[in-house]
Amino acid sequence: MTARTAANTAPLKRQKTAWRKRSAMVRIWQNYELYLFLIPTLAYFILFHYVPMYGVQIAFKNFIAVKGISGSPWVGFDHFERFFASYQFMTVLRNTLGISLYELLVAFPAPIALALLLNQVTSERFKKFVQTVTYAPHFISVVVVVGMLYLFLSPKHGLVNIALQGLGMEPIYFMAKAEWFKTIFVFSGIWQNLGWATIIYLAALSGVNPDLHEAAVVDGATKVQRIRHIDLPSIMPTIMILLILNVGHMMSVGFEKVYLMQNQLNVDSSEVIQTYVYKSGLLNAQFSYSAAIGLFNSVVNFILLITVNQLAKKMKQASLW
């Protein structure tokens, strides 16, 4: 009886599968103009993101230039073990995590606070002035920003040290002190990107129903209470999505700025995974070793992204998937 039932249902399943395929093909044909727009995007990701993954195998090989990637001998996890056993492993890991957590705790909430405050400003002229002033630094090159940092923080002619001396304090050579590196890096990043990052939160706040604020005002709610009970919950999905994306890049501290700010006096605090990969791979020609470090960095980022996304789902918050 069971075998007969299975024999009867098999053709039906095949018919349903064929019908679904035909239905999908019909839908694609009916909207082929939209699918044509996907072709450049798909081509970009295939050519520049998936095809280069072929080179990831170099991390598990002892790369010899004359033999190429495919001809070089396999060495397994030797390069990973060498990195984990090196005396610089804990230094670069501690610096990378330290800067990333510092940014997450200080730089991430800053645009949220600015957007919430700007949303309460009633003067449109003042609001636009603040937005323009905070947007402008985003368009300055990182090279120029680091040059400005050296000028402003100079121990002899820098504005900061002149102010400190005016207060009767000793000048500080900020760029040569390892203990100041993380603070300078994070706060200069806030100054440069605060206004730009605020745009997304202001857009989310513009979608808040004004009737909610009017009802709250009638009930006697203060501005702080309206921010806490109306604005903040309304933009929470946006905050969660951006938090997940930020955590997904947690181990990828900006190489360019760190490398430009780095010198022999602050290297103990400024050597991160990206700069270590650059020095090992390009300057010392240890391609397999640097590829292994870069792969380790990407795997950690991927694990963090998945973990935070799952936590957001369990907490009934917005998530990427």
VENBEL-V351404 format. One record per helix or strand. SS is the DSSP state (hx for helix, st for strand). FROM is the first residue (numbers start at 1). TO is the last residue. If there is no record, write none. Layout:
ss=(SS;SS)
from=(FROM;FROM)
to=(TO;TO)
//
This chain:
ss=(hx;hx;st;hx;st;hx;hx;hx;hx;hx;hx;hx;hx;hx;hx;hx;hx;hx)
from=(2;32;61;68;73;78;89;124;142;159;174;178;210;223;255;267;273;287)
to=(30;60;62;71;74;85;120;139;152;166;176;205;218;248;261;270;283;314)
//
